[in-house]
């Protein structure tokens, strides 16, 4: 495996598990997050939480770790609604660091719920991360976005109007 050819932003791993169409759009710089109130609220919550810990450590100008210490990498999220995507993003960070010779465990900090969830990278999860990264590369190489799929959470997505503009009038 050539990890350097598979590296992506953590947000892309997160979006991969939420919506592959959103992943493709985001990767093509079609971003809607900057105009969406829910995203702004999440950023404010993120910025105001865990101020006493070191935050936003950027690595290789590619991934941004919210919290890091000698044992853990922490990712701050508002709620567990997208738990699988959150877990895989953090596990990708742990994999990324391991590829650089840095071994850590992970903690997901769900601010609204005041809950902390530990995650640990295993050999099985490493295989899943690699498969995810390979599939992300496949998706991003396509000239058009993946087929539209409707999920229960689409109405709360910053891309909702972009994806469903034709259906809004019906």
C-alpha positions in Angstrom: 0.0 0.0 0.0 1.3 3.4 -0.9 -0.2 5.5 1.9 1.0 8.8 0.5 -1.1 8.3 -2.6 -4.2 7.6 -0.4 -4.0 10.4 2.1 -7.0 12.7 2.3 -8.4 15.3 4.7 -10.2 13.8 7.7 -13.4 15.6 6.6 -13.4 13.5 3.5 -13.3 10.3 5.5 -16.2 11.6 7.6 -18.2 12.5 4.5 -17.5 9.1 3.0 -19.5 7.5 5.8 -22.3 10.1 5.7 -22.9 10.6 2.0 -20.6 9.8 -1.0 -22.2 12.5 -3.1 -21.4 15.1 -0.4 -17.8 13.8 -0.4 -17.5 14.2 -4.1 -19.0 17.8 -4.1 -16.9 18.9 -1.2 -13.8 17.5 -3.0 -14.6 19.6 -6.0 -14.7 22.7 -3.9 -18.5 22.8 -4.1 -18.9 23.8 -0.5 -22.1 24.8 1.2 -21.0 24.6 4.8 -19.9 28.3 5.1 -23.5 29.5 4.6 -25.2 27.0 6.8 -26.3 27.9 10.4 -25.9 24.4 11.8 -22.3 24.2 10.7 -21.6 27.7 12.2 -23.2 26.6 15.5 -21.0 23.5 15.5 -17.9 25.6 14.9 -18.8 27.9 17.8 -19.4 25.0 20.1 -16.2 23.4 19.0 -14.2 26.6 19.5 -15.6 27.2 23.0 -15.1 23.6 24.2 -11.9 22.2 25.7 -10.2 25.6 25.6 -7.8 24.4 28.4 -6.3 21.7 26.1 -4.1 22.1 23.1 -6.3 22.3 20.0 -6.0 22.2 16.3 -2.7 20.6 15.7 -2.2 20.5 11.9 -0.2 17.7 10.4 1.2 17.7 6.9 -1.1 20.6 5.9 -3.7 17.9 5.5 -5.3 16.7 8.8 -6.2 18.8 11.8 -6.3 17.2 15.2 -8.6 18.9 17.7 -6.8 17.6 20.8 -3.6 15.7 21.3 -1.4 14.6 24.2 1.1 11.9 25.0 -1.6 9.1 25.0 -4.7 10.3 23.1 -5.9 12.1 20.0 -9.2 13.8 20.6 -11.9 14.8 18.1 -14.6 17.2 19.3 -18.1 16.8 17.9 -21.4 18.3 19.0 -23.5 15.0 19.1 -23.4 11.3 18.4 -25.8 11.5 15.5 -23.1 10.6 13.0 -21.2 8.3 15.3 -19.9 5.9 12.7 -18.5 8.8 10.5 -17.0 10.4 13.6 -15.4 7.2 14.7 -13.9 6.5 11.3 -12.5 10.0 11.0 -10.8 9.6 14.3 -9.6 6.1 13.4 -8.2 7.5 10.2 -6.2 10.0 12.2 -4.9 7.3 14.4 -3.9 5.3 11.3 -2.3 8.4 9.8 -0.2 9.0 12.9 0.7 5.3 13.1 2.0 5.5 9.5 4.2 8.4 10.8 5.4 6.2 13.7 3.2 7.8 16.3 1.0 5.5 18.3 -2.0 6.9 20.2 -5.5 6.0 21.3 -8.5 8.1 20.4 -11.3 9.9 22.3 -14.4 11.3 20.7 -15.7 14.2 22.8 -19.4 14.8 22.3 -19.9 18.2 23.7 -23.7 18.6 23.8 -24.0 15.2 25.4 -21.0 15.6 27.7 -19.9 12.2 26.7 -16.4 10.8 25.8 -16.0 7.7 23.8 -12.7 5.9 23.5 -11.6 4.3 20.2 -8.6 2.2 19.4 -7.0 1.2 16.1 -7.0 -2.5 15.5 -5.6 -4.5 12.5 -9.2 -5.1 11.3 -10.0 -1.4 11.5 -6.7 -0.6 9.7 -7.9 -2.8 6.8 -11.3 -0.9 6.8 -9.5 2.4 6.7 -7.4 1.4 3.7 -10.5 0.1 1.9 -12.2 3.4 2.7 -9.2 5.5 1.4 -9.1 3.4 -1.8 -12.8 3.9 -2.4 -12.5 7.6 -1.7 -9.9 7.8 -4.5 -12.2 5.9 -6.8 -15.1 8.2 -6.1 -13.1 11.4 -6.5 -11.7 10.2 -9.8 -15.2 10.1 -11.3 -16.1 13.0 -13.6 -19.6 13.3 -12.0 -21.0 12.9 -8.5 -22.4 9.6 -7.2 -26.1 9.0 -7.7 -28.3 10.9 -5.3 -29.5 8.9 -2.3 -32.0 10.2 0.2 -31.1 9.6 3.8 -33.2 10.5 6.9 -30.7 13.3 7.8 -30.6 14.9 4.3 -33.0 17.7 5.3 -30.4 18.8 8.0 -27.5 18.8 5.5 -25.9 22.0 4.1 -26.1 20.4 0.6 -29.8 19.7 0.9 -31.0 22.4 -1.4 -28.2 21.7 -3.9 -29.2 18.0 -4.1 -32.9 18.3 -4.0 -33.7 21.6 -5.7 -36.0 19.9 -8.3 -37.9 18.1 -5.6 -38.5 21.1 -3.3 -41.4 22.4 -5.5 -43.2 19.1 -5.5 
